């Protein structure tokens, strides 16, 4: 399928970029570690909480994983 673990090129089939969240979708994803990044634009200064990323199966949401929470400091 052209998608392998540790690949950072083109693994999402669809992306939703919204004001409050971003989403990446893939119909088939082999086990492994994947990286996906996006750019945020700050509209005001402050300290902000970045909620953890969450991955889940669409029809089996009990199978999921997530990373840790981060903070962004905008000066």
C-alpha positions, 0 to 999 in steps of 0.5 A: 500500500506504500505506507510503512512504519516510521514514514512521514510522507503521505500517510493520511488519506484525508485531513480536517484542519479546524480552528479548535482541532486537526484530524488525520484519517487513514483507512488502513494503517499498519502497526508502527510509529507514525509522525504527523505535524501541522503549523499553528498560528498564535493570535494572542500571547499567553500560556496554552494547553495543547491536549494530547493527540488521540488515535482510534479505530473508527468502528472500534473506538475502544482500541485507542492510544494517546500521547502526553499533554503539552504547553505552548508559551506565546510571548 
